[in-house]
């Protein structure tokens, strides 16, 4: 939806609204059926993907700017 915003802001907004409504439907149906969701596997996978992306970003930054200590800058 974010990439679509540049091309068609109205479509992007409609997709965002649809996403909210679909999420509400899922949560409402879960509440009505007393369903329980186990997001632990999704959360583990998400954490793994985020770690991989962070490593790639760190690597690219270090190659582009070898003299800058980004770790030191982020702790200031």
Secondary structure, 3 states (H helix, E strand, C coil): CHHHHHHCHHHHHHHHHHHHHHHHHHHHHHHHHCCCCCCHHHHHHHHHHHHHHHHHHHHHHHHHCCCCCHHHHHCC
